């Protein structure tokens, strides 16, 4: 190994840079998590889990429920749409299709738009034009549009990663196009598709700007999807902005990390179970 690096100093330099990058990334991530835990755990009090929110206990229990509603609603809308669109572009559309080119250009453009632009669009269209008001449904529809390109692009990559021999073998056994896609291609691509869904969920959990302008900031349990409500990230932002409950804001960030870890753990378990069944 040493003699190899003597003959190729460029490879040694690249390995050092890669190792240094990994070390910096792990250090930064570890420092961030430890800092949040040290700042937030001391403020995790029973009052934060109160069923009724007020200015004294600043309970984040309503925000947890609002976060779950936003996640489930946006994934139920963007998930099927993004997956079906990806299946069409990869499995059914012919090569060089102009419509597919326009769709991919659009998704790539939407992926780079700042979230606050989505929030302003949602406020002007869903809140004002459609008269949905500041409500969870306005937030769900806005977030669905925001994560749709991510779900679609990751699903496309997952479908392309399935070897063509799977398709050829299925066709050789007499299966049609639809049966091949449903019974062969999708099961093989499930890990990649779920990875995209997990990324989308992570973006929903951490989203603030788009939800402030659409779902609102009411810190209470929702009476329905047409009532306003704040998510955990919006709750944390409001507490830190007011400056009166900074410690509770750090405690909220601890709960946010736990929620993301639980979602990732559950998704991995689900992916492994589907992989065994398939």
N, C-alpha and C positions, 0 to 999 in steps of 0.2 A: 504494500500500500504506500509506504514512504517513497519507494523508488518510483512508483507511478506518479506521485505528486511532484517529484523532482523533475520528471520528464515533462510534466504538464502543469506548470505553475498557475495557469489560468483556471484549471479545475480546482486547485487548492484555494484560490481566491474566491471562486464561486461558492465552494463549500463553506468557507468561513463566513461569507456574506449571508448565506441561507441560514446557517446556524445562529448567527447574530440576530437575524430577523426573527427567527423562532423564539429566541430567548427574550428579545424586547417585547414581542407580542404577549408571551406568557407572563412576563413581569408586569406589563401594563394592565392586563386583564386581572391578574391576581391582586395587584394593588388596588384596583378599582373595586373589586368585590369585597376585599378585606376592609377597605375604607368605609364602604356603605354599611357593612355588618357592624363594625365598631361604632359608627355614628348612629345606627338605627336600632339595634337590638335593645339598648337601655331604655328606649322609649316605647317598646312594645308592651303596652299596658292593656288590661282587660277592657278599659273604657273605649279603646279603639275598635273593639268588636261589639259595641252596643248596637241594639236594633234600631235605635232612634238617633239621628244625627243632630247635634247642636254645636254651638260655637265653643263649648268647653271640652267635650270629649272628641270632637272632630272624627267621628267614627268613619272608617273606610269600608265597613261591611256593605252599605248600599253601592259603593263604587265597584266592589268585587262582582256583585250581581250584574251591574250595568256592563262591566267588562265582558263577562261571560255571554251576555245577550248580544253585544256588538260582535264578538268573535264568532259565535254560532251563526248569527244572521248573515254576516259578510261572507263566511266560508260557504254557507249553503247557497248563496247566490253566485259568488265568483268561482267556486270550485267546479261545479258542473259546467258552467259556461266556458271557463278556461280550458278544462280537460277536453270537452267536446270540440272546441275550436282547434286545439292542438292535434286531436285525432284526425280532423278533416285535413289540416294543412300537411300532416306527415303521411297519412295513410291513403287519403282519397284524392287530394288535389294533384294535378299533373305538374311535372317540373316546368318551371318558367311561367307558372300561372300568375297573371298580373294582379289578380285580386289578392292572392296569397302574399305577393310582394308588398302590396299596399298595407295589408293587415300587419305584416311583420314590421314594416317601417313605422306604423302607427303605434304598435306595442312598445317598440324600442324608444319612441319619442315620449310616450306616456310614462315609461319607467324613469325617465330623467327629470320629470316635472316635480318641483318642490311640493311638499304636502300642503303648504299653506294655499297654493293655487287650487288644489282640490277642495280645500275648505271654503275658499271664496266662491268657487263654482257651485258647491253644494248649497251654500247660503243663498246664492242668487237663483238657482234653479229649483232645488227641492224645498228649501225653507220658504222662499218668497214666491216664485212663479207657480209652483204646485200647491202652495198654501199648506205644506206639511208642518211648518213651524219648527222651532227648536225641539227636536224629538229624536228618540232612538232610531226610528225608521229613517230619518234624514241622515243620521250618522252612518247607519248600516249601508244605505245606498251609495253614499259618498265613498266609504271605505271599500266597498265592493269594486267600484270603478278603479280605485287606486291600486288594489292588489291583483286585479284581473291580469294585467300584463305579466306580473311575476309568476302567477300560477300557469299561465299559458306557455311562457318561455321555458320554464323548468320542465313542464310536461313534454314539450317538444323534444328537449334534450334527452329526457328519459326514454321516450319512444324511439328516438334515433339510436340510442345505445343498445337496443335489442338487436341481436344479430339477424341478418337476413335469412340465415338457415332456418330460424324458427318459422318464418313466414313460408319459405319454400317447402319445409316439411309438412306444415299444416295444409298447404294447397295440394301437396302430393297425396295426402290422405283423403282428399275430396272435400275438405272444409271450404266454405265460402269466405268472402271477404269479411263480412260482419262477424261470423263465428270465429274466424282467425283473430280478429281484433279483440273480441270480448274474452275468448277462452285461452289465447296464447300470448298476444302482445301485451295487453293490460296487466295480467298477473306478473309478467316478467318485469314490467316497468313500474310496478307499485312502489318499490323503495325510493326511486327517483321522484315519483309524483308526490309521495308523502313528504319528501325533503322539501319540495317547493311549497307544500301546504304549511309545513312547520315554519318556513321562512315568512310566509304570509301572515301566519298567526303572530309571530314575533313582531312583525311590523304593526299589526293591529294593536297589540298590547302596548307598544311603546309610542303610539301615535297620540299627538296632543293638538297640533295646530288645526288639522282637518276636523276634529271633533268639537273644538271650542265653538266654531262657527256654525255647526250643524246640530250636534246633539245637545249642546248647551252645557251648563255648569251646575245644575241643580243637584245638591248633595242629599238625595233622598231615594228611597226605594221607588222604582217606577210603577205607575198604575197600569201601564201598558206600553206598547211600542210607540205610541203616539205622544207619550209624555217625555219631558226632558230629563236628562240624567248625565252625570259625569263618570268617566271611567277612572281607573286607578292612576293612570298617567296624568290625566287632567286634574284629579284630586291632589296629586303631589305637586303639580305646577301651581295650583291655587294656594296651597298652604305655604309654599316657598315664596310666592309672590307677595302674600300678605305680610310675611315676616314675623308673624305671631306664633307660629307653630312649626318652626324649622326642624325641631327634633322629630315631630310627628311626620314631617315630610320624608325624612330619612327612614323612618319606620315603614312608611308606605313603599319606599323603594325596595326595602328588604322583602316585603310581601310580593312586590312585583317580580323580583328575582325568583322567589319560590314558585310563583305561578308559572313563569316561563319554564323553569326546570321540571315542574310537574307535567306541563303540556308536552315537553320534549320526551320525557320518560314514557308517558302514556302513548305517544305517537310511535316511539321505537318498539314498545311492546306490541302494539297493534300491527306494525309492519312485519315483525317477526312471526306473529301468529298467522297473518295472511300468507307470508312466504312459506310456512310449513303446510298450510292447507292447499296452496297451489302446487 
